[in-house]
Amino acid sequence: MGTTTSRRSGLVAAFTLIGLAGAGPAVAQGGLPSLGHLSPLEEAIAMDIGDVTLTLTGAIEARYTAGSDDDEENGPGLIGGLGAVAMTQLPNRWRVELGYAGQFVSDESLSSEEGKRYTDDAALSVGGVWGTVSLGNVSETVRDLTRRRRAFGNAVLAFDDFHGERADRSAGYAGRVGPFVVSGVVGDDSNIDLGLAFQRPIGNGSRDYRFTFRAGQGAYEAADDSRLFTSRGYSVVGEVVYGSTLLDVGMGQESFSSAGVNATRWYISSGIRRKIMVWGLSLEGHYGQIEGQEEVSAALGVQYDLARGLSAKFGLNYEAAQVELGDVKFLDSGDTKAALSFTYRF
C-alpha cells in the first residue's frame, strides 16, 4: 500500500502568506487552487467590494491513475477545488486577510482525509512590515517556506519530509528581514515547527541560490497503529537556479521515541527541474534509513501547457519502505504509480 499524499496541504498557508511575495513555494501538492503557483498562462480573478478585495482561484482536474497494487485510487477520478481570499487594509496599513479553500473528489480514495469527499481549510491573518500572523489551518506554513521546490506534473516524491506531523489547526508567523524569511507554527497539540530561509540572486538575475533550515516536533503513528511516537527533527535544503534549470538537495535527521522504543532516521533527497517553452520536466530521488532499514523513492514529472489555464500532466512515482522496530511495524509502504491528468485552472 502506498502512502497517502495530501492534495490540499498548504492551500490556506499559501493564501495567508500572499504578503510575503517571493518568500517561497507555498503551493498545493496536487496543483489545485493556490495563489502562490499561477503559471504565466493563468491569472487569478479579483474584484473590489467596498474596501475589501476578493480574489478567487479554482481548478478542475480529470485524472487516471494506474498502480502496481490494488489501491482504490487506481482508475479514473475527478478533483475540483475553489479558493477565496478577502483582503482589506486598515488605517495603520496592516493587511487583514480571510482565506478559504475547499476541495471535492469523485471518490473517497482520492481524498486527503479518509472517508471524506469534500475537505476544506480556512485561516485568518494579519500582516504588516513586521510580518504576518495567521490562525487556522496553517500547519504547513513552515514546510511550504523551507521545503524543496515541488516537481512538475503529477510527480510526488514520497518520504521527502518529516514523518512526524503537527495538528492541522495552528497559529503561525512569517516575516521577512532582508534576504531572510523567518517562520514558525504552534499547533493546538503544542507541537512546534520553526524555519529560516535565505535567498539571493547572482549576477544579472538569471541565477539564484537559496538555503533553508527547519526544526520541528510532531507525532507519528506506526503503520500498524500500535504506537504513537514523538518525533523531533531538523532539515536543510540547498538550491541553485540557472536560467530555467533548478537543482536542489535536501537532507534531514529525525528521532522517534515511544515508551521504551526509540529510533533514528536520516535521509537525503535531490532533484532537477527544467522549463523548456511550454514544457516542464522534473526528476527526483530520495534515500533514507531508519535504524539501518531503507526507505527509497523516485519521481518523474512532465507538464505541458496547452492553453491559458489548461495543462496536461504526467507523473511516475515509486516508493518502497519496510521498517520494523521489534514487534512494531513502523513503516509499511511499497508502490509504483503512474498518473495522467488534464487540469484547468482559473
C-alpha positions in Angstrom: 0.0 0.0 0.0 1.4 3.4 -0.9 1.4 6.3 1.3 -1.4 8.8 1.2 -0.3 12.3 0.0 -2.4 15.3 0.9 -3.7 17.2 -2.2 -4.6 20.3 -0.2 -1.6 20.8 2.1 -0.5 24.4 2.1 -3.6 25.8 0.4 -4.5 28.2 3.2 -0.9 28.7 4.1 -0.4 30.0 0.6 -3.3 32.4 0.9 -2.2 33.8 4.3 1.3 34.4 3.0 0.5 36.4 -0.1 2.1 39.4 1.6 5.5 37.6 1.5 5.9 37.9 -2.3 8.7 35.6 -3.4 9.1 34.2 0.1 8.9 30.6 -1.0 6.9 27.8 -2.7 3.6 27.9 -0.9 1.6 25.7 -3.2 -0.8 22.8 -3.1 0.6 19.3 -3.6 -1.9 18.3 -6.3 -1.7 21.6 -8.2 -5.2 22.6 -7.2 -6.1 26.2 -6.1 -3.2 28.1 -4.7 -2.4 31.7 -5.3 1.3 31.0 -4.9 1.7 28.9 -8.0 0.0 30.5 -11.0 1.7 29.9 -14.3 2.3 32.6 -16.9 -0.8 31.3 -18.7 -3.1 31.8 -15.6 -4.4 34.8 -13.7 -6.5 34.9 -10.5 -9.9 36.5 -10.6 -10.1 39.6 -8.4 -12.8 42.2 -7.6 -13.3 45.1 -5.2 -16.3 45.2 -2.9 -16.0 48.5 -0.9 -12.7 48.4 0.9 -12.4 44.7 0.5 -10.6 42.9 -2.4 -11.9 39.5 -3.1 -9.6 37.1 -5.0 -10.9 33.8 -6.4 -8.9 30.9 -7.9 -10.0 27.4 -8.8 -9.3 24.2 -10.7 -10.9 21.1 -12.0 -8.8 18.0 -12.8 -9.7 14.8 -14.6 -7.1 12.1 -14.0 -6.4 8.4 -14.5 -4.1 6.5 -12.1 -2.6 3.1 -12.6 -0.6 1.4 -9.9 1.2 -1.8 -9.0 -1.1 -2.6 -6.1 -4.8 -2.8 -5.7 -5.4 0.7 -4.3 -8.9 2.1 -4.7 -7.2 5.2 -6.1 -6.4 3.3 -9.3 -8.7 4.2 -12.2 -10.4 7.4 -13.3 -11.1 10.3 -10.9 -12.3 13.9 -10.8 -10.9 16.6 -8.4 -12.3 20.1 -8.1 -11.2 22.9 -5.9 -12.0 26.6 -5.2 -10.1 29.1 -3.1 -11.1 32.6 -2.0 -9.3 35.4 -0.1 -10.9 38.5 1.2 -8.3 41.2 2.0 -8.6 44.7 3.4 -6.1 47.3 4.7 -6.5 49.1 8.0 -5.7 52.8 8.5 -2.4 51.7 10.2 -1.6 49.9 6.9 -2.0 46.4 8.4 -3.4 43.8 6.0 -6.2 41.6 7.2 -7.0 38.5 5.1 -9.5 35.7 5.4 -8.8 32.7 3.3 -10.9 29.6 2.5 -10.1 26.6 0.3 -12.4 23.7 -0.5 -11.8 20.5 -2.5 -14.2 17.9 -3.8 -13.2 14.5 -5.1 -15.3 12.0 -7.1 -14.1 9.1 -4.9 -13.1 9.0 -1.3 -9.9 7.2 -2.2 -8.7 10.5 -3.7 -9.3 12.5 -0.6 -6.7 13.7 1.8 -8.9 12.7 4.7 -10.3 9.2 5.0 -14.0 8.9 4.3 -14.5 12.4 3.1 -15.3 13.5 -0.4 -15.2 17.2 0.5 -12.5 18.8 2.6 -11.7 22.4 3.4 -9.3 24.8 5.1 -9.7 28.3 6.5 -7.4 30.9 8.0 -7.4 34.4 9.3 -4.2 36.5 9.0 -3.0 40.0 10.0 0.2 41.3 8.4 2.4 44.4 8.3 6.0 45.4 7.8 6.7 43.2 10.9 5.4 40.1 9.2 2.2 38.0 9.1 0.4 36.3 11.9 -2.1 33.6 11.0 -4.7 31.4 12.7 -6.5 28.4 11.4 -5.4 25.5 9.1 -1.9 26.8 8.7 0.2 23.9 10.0 2.1 23.7 6.6 3.4 27.3 6.7 6.9 26.4 7.7 7.0 23.3 5.5 6.0 25.3 2.4 8.6 28.1 3.0 11.5 25.7 3.6 10.9 22.6 1.5 12.5 21.6 -1.8 10.6 23.0 -4.7 7.7 21.0 -5.9 8.0 18.9 -9.0 6.2 19.4 -12.3 3.2 17.4 -13.4 1.9 14.7 -11.1 5.3 13.8 -9.6 5.2 13.3 -5.8 8.4 12.3 -4.0 7.4 10.1 -1.1 9.2 10.4 2.3 10.6 13.8 1.4 9.6 15.3 4.8 9.5 14.5 8.5 7.3 11.6 9.3 6.1 13.4 12.4 3.1 15.7 11.9 1.5 18.6 13.7 -2.1 19.4 14.4 -3.8 21.0 11.4 -5.3 23.8 13.5 -2.4 26.1 14.4 -1.1 29.6 14.9 1.7 30.7 12.6 4.1 33.6 11.9 6.2 34.5 8.9 8.3 37.6 8.4 11.0 38.9 6.0 14.2 40.6 7.1 16.3 41.5 4.1 17.0 38.2 2.3 15.9 36.1 5.3 12.4 34.7 5.9 11.7 33.6 9.4 8.6 31.4 10.1 7.1 29.4 13.0 4.0 27.4 13.8 2.5 26.2 17.0 -0.2 23.5 16.8 -3.1 23.1 19.2 -1.3 19.8 20.2 1.6 22.0 21.4 4.0 20.7 18.7 6.1 23.4 17.0 7.7 24.0 13.7 10.4 26.6 13.0 12.1 27.7 9.8 14.6 30.0 8.3 15.1 30.7 4.6 17.8 32.7 2.8 17.6 33.6 -0.9 19.7 35.9 -3.1 20.1 36.4 -6.9 23.5 36.1 -8.5 24.9 38.5 -11.2 22.2 39.9 -13.6 19.4 37.9 -12.1 19.5 34.8 -14.3 21.0 32.9 -11.4 19.8 32.5 -7.9 20.6 30.5 -4.8 18.5 29.6 -1.7 19.2 27.9 1.6 16.7 26.8 4.2 16.8 25.3 7.7 13.8 23.7 9.5 13.4 22.2 13.0 10.2 20.7 14.4 8.4 18.4 16.8 5.4 16.3 15.9 3.7 13.0 16.3 3.9 9.8 14.2 1.6 6.8 14.4 3.2 3.5 13.4 1.9 1.7 10.3 0.2 -1.0 12.4 -1.4 1.7 14.6 0.2 0.0 17.7 2.2 3.0 18.9 2.2 6.8 18.8 5.8 8.2 18.5 7.0 11.7 19.5 9.1 13.0 16.6 11.9 15.6 16.7 13.8 16.5 13.5 15.7 19.1 11.5 16.4 19.5 7.8 18.4 21.7 5.5 17.9 22.5 1.8 20.2 24.0 -0.8 19.0 25.2 -4.2 20.6 26.8 -7.3 18.7 28.2 -10.2 20.4 28.9 -13.5 18.1 30.3 -16.2 15.2 27.8 -16.5 17.0 25.0 -14.7 16.8 24.3 -10.9 18.9 21.9 -8.9 18.4 21.2 -5.3 19.2 18.8 -2.5 17.7 18.3 1.0 19.0 16.4 4.0 17.3 15.7 7.3 17.5 13.8 10.6 14.6 12.7 12.7 14.4 10.9 16.1 11.4 8.9 17.4 10.5 7.9 20.9 7.6 5.9 22.5 7.6 4.0 25.8 11.0 2.4 25.5 11.1 2.1 21.7 13.4 4.6 20.1 14.6 5.1 16.5 16.7 7.5 14.5 16.2 8.3 10.8 18.3 10.2 8.3 17.6 11.0 4.6 18.7 12.8 1.6 16.6 14.0 -1.4 17.7 15.7 -4.6 16.1 16.7 -7.9 16.3 18.7 -11.1 13.6 20.9 -12.7 13.8 22.2 -16.3 11.3 24.6 -18.0 11.5 24.5 -21.9 9.0 26.8 -23.5 5.6 25.2 -22.6 7.2 22.0 -21.2 8.1 21.4 -17.6 10.3 18.4 -16.7 11.4 17.2 -13.3 13.3 14.2 -11.9 13.8 13.5 -8.2 15.2 10.8 -5.9 15.2 10.0 -2.2 17.2 7.6 0.0 17.0 7.2 3.8 17.4 4.8 6.7 15.6 4.2 9.9 17.7 2.1 12.2 19.6 0.7 9.2 16.4 -0.2 7.3 15.9 1.6 4.0 13.3 3.9 2.6 13.6 4.7 -1.2 11.6 6.8 -3.6 11.8 8.4 -7.0 9.5 10.6 -9.1 9.4 11.7 -12.7 7.1 14.6 -13.7 6.1 16.1 -17.1 3.8 19.1 -17.6 2.6 20.6 -20.9 0.7 23.9 -21.0 -1.9 23.5 -23.7 -3.7 26.9 -23.5 -4.5 29.6 -21.0 -5.2 27.8 -17.7 -5.2 24.3 -19.3 -2.4 21.8 -18.9 -1.7 18.1 -19.3 0.3 16.4 -16.5 2.0 13.1 -16.1 3.7 11.6 -13.1 5.5 8.3 -12.4 6.1 7.7 -8.7 7.9 4.9 -6.9 8.2 4.2 -3.2 9.5 1.3 -1.1 10.0 1.1 2.7 9.5 -1.9 5.1 10.7 -0.8 8.6 10.1 -2.9 11.8 11.2 -1.9 15.3 11.0 -5.1 17.3 7.3 -6.2 17.1 6.2 -2.8 15.8 5.5 -2.3 12.1 6.9 1.2 11.9 6.6 1.9 8.2 5.0 -0.2 5.5 4.9 1.3 2.0 5.5 0.0 -1.5 4.0 1.0 -4.8 4.7 2.3 -8.3 2.0 4.6 -9.7 1.5 6.5 -13.0 -0.9 9.3 -13.1 -2.1 11.2 -16.2 -4.4 14.3 -15.8 -5.8 17.3 -17.6 -6.2 20.4 -15.4 -8.0 23.6 -15.9 -7.1 26.5 -13.5 -8.6 29.9 -13.2 
